[in-house]
Amino acid sequence: MDVRPVDGGVTAGTARPPTGEPCAAGIDEQAVFGGQPQAVKTGSLAMLRELPGAIGQAVGLLWTASRGLTVTVLACQTASAALTGLGLLAGTRVLTALLAGGPTPQRITAALPFLLLVGILAGTRGVLTAAVGEARARLTPRILRHAHDRLYEATAAVELAAFDDPDWQQALSRARQRTLPALELAVAELLAVVGAVAGLLAVGGILATLHPLLLILLATSVVPHTWAAMRAARTAYTGEIPLAALYHRQQLIGDLVTGRPAAAEIRAYRAERFVLAEYRRWAEAVQHQRRRLELTRTRTTLVGRALGGIGVLITLAALVVLLNAGVMPLAAAATAVMAIRSGQASFVQLATTANRLYERGLYIADLRRFLADSHARPHPPGDPMPRDFAAIRMDEVTFRYPGTEKPAVEGIDLTLRQGETIALVGENGSGKTTLARLLAGLHQPTSGTITGGPAMHRLTPGDLRHLVGLLGQEPVRWPLSVHDNIALGRPVPHPSALDQAISDAGADEVIAALPHGRDTLLSRHLHGGADLSGGQWQRLALARALYNAPALLICDEPTAPLDARAEQRAYDAIRRHGARHGATVVLITHRLTSVRHADRIYVLDHGRLTERGTHDELMARNGTYAHLYRLQTTTRPSPLPCPAQES
Ligand SMILES: Nc1ncnc2c1ncn2[C@@H]1O[C@H](COP(=O)(O)OP(=O)(O)OP(=O)(O)O)[C@@H](O)[C@H]1O
């Protein structure tokens, strides 16, 4: 029994593709295919055991998509196979009539009704096949839509921490890349399995009626074909795991070569030859793997066909013996030959498609596991918080990202009062963004408590949207209209909210220059769309953060891409927002001249709060803050006047 992985990786022991040859020169297979995949049994016995479950899953999917169409499609497929059997029986009657004694016109006349029946059966079968095709064409998009819906719904509802969990990320990528395409194929394969089983039953019935020995002859002739078909299908599946991983790498590089984001840098660094060489390396590995798979498949099929030929010879010889012995009439023998050939085709179809359907079942089970895992990690719901809050208090808060040992922030004690402006400063990686996300309730502490504030675990997502505005370092560039980029589907808090947010953020100048104003689509990939510079996007993002008049405004490096005038205007807007709405502002920036008038400044070092106080207190203390501040103000001039200096 084979034990194979199914999640895009292979175990160290099975890292090599099926032939056991190396993957391709210069490619580290372990690095490509992954580390600790989950092993799944895909041997023949396992397949036979698990197949009913896989069929049940596929039928369940069809049933969910449409009960009526499911019944139609399965009934038509079964009826179509039954008609094949009836056609064979009618054919026997035609042959019997034609081979009987008497004048030819009389024999033809006797055969005519059966000939007509053969024609009618063939025609009806054609209609049923068309009906199956039609029902399938209507079912498949429904199934895909349903599965996509559930995947996106579960992903949108999952807690933020899941995105930092490599296991969840891998499961998501597997579900998107492999399960969804597999669903479409599973529908076709389920129908093929049903058709093959019904066809086999019909053929088996006919052969048993003609002579029970014919059933054994059928089995003799199909075993080699069936073995080859199953083996080829399994080879394809196991070989596609490394192939998918290699193809993914090829695509990543291919996207860099053909995509706009990397185009300038590739040219500036003269990296054209390097990226092309890298692309070719992966493309060659993909080609190599494909060739190997094809070779194995061809060899297996050849062996199967050769052995199948021997089986057919044995069958024919046995039929001749039966004829000679007078056990079977000639017409029955001719029908037996046709029935055996039809049975062979059904067997091979059954072996191939059942094997594939089982494999699709593995992918579908992946999706189910992913959905279950995602549903187990929802945005924690809770009691709605009042729109205003008196304070947010953190006690001994520690947070570790999933799969990491070292805490990103550790032992944080901090109280943030309504209407205050605080600043988080510290070197790269010291934990500022993580702490801000904890304050916003986007992460839950690994240990310690956050109370009194708009922590997401105590709020529904809808409540949170009223409380927190988040202006990040790299705001999302939604390929939507300017209006939607700012409002993001949130209800209008007051009639002039949009105008005010746009004007406060300095986005009015940006919008004025766009061809369709607020209706302009912001993506050059869309017809009639426009794109913005980094600073212009940032102004829209500030408008997005201010739009809903949040009680807690978190600004993480809000002005890095802005020009001096826009930076000044942005800080003015943030300050004005705090004053107008009594909002609390958390400011994260490396430009220390911008934070000196904050109510309190917190200094983070390796995830711990090491200093806290006003600018003057921290300067007097002469610690890290004072050192960093002097470094900035003495070695290079401040890029702009401190916004607070003006007020
Ligand atoms: N998604 C993540 N998964 C694992 N570790 C992370 C993740 N994001 C951040 N970290 C780690 O957490 C620590 C704190 O990161 P954080 O982004 O909070 O720092 P920061 O002070 O905001 O840095 P910067 O000034 O560079 O923006 C860093 O050591 C970082 O490597």
The ligand as a Gaussian input file, in Angstrom:
#p B3LYP/6-31G(d) Opt

LIG

0 1
 N        3.423000      37.930000      10.744000
 C        4.445000      37.718000      11.554000
 N        4.815000      36.467000      11.854000
 C        5.856000      36.227000      12.653000
 N        6.590000      37.193000      13.228000
 C        6.269000      38.472000      12.970000
 C        5.181000      38.802000      12.112000
 N        5.089000      40.141000      12.040000
 C        6.086000      40.624000      12.817000
 N        6.782000      39.632000      13.371000
 C        7.914000      39.757000      14.295000
 O        7.481000      40.455000      15.429000
 C        8.447000      41.395000      15.852000
 C        7.822000      42.775000      15.959000
 O        7.395000      43.180000      14.658000
 P        6.645000      44.545000      14.427000
 O        6.188000      44.579000      13.028000
 O        5.625000      44.724000      15.483000
 O        7.829000      45.593000      14.628000
 P        7.888000      47.155000      14.362000
 O        8.490000      47.772000      15.572000
 O        6.556000      47.664000      13.943000
 O        8.912000      47.205000      13.137000
 P        9.124000      48.324000      11.997000
 O        9.622000      49.567000      12.664000
 O       10.185000      47.719000      11.141000
 O        7.833000      48.500000      11.305000
 C        9.597000      41.326000      14.843000
 O       10.628000      40.543000      15.417000
 C        9.015000      40.595000      13.665000
 O        9.981000      39.788000      13.059000

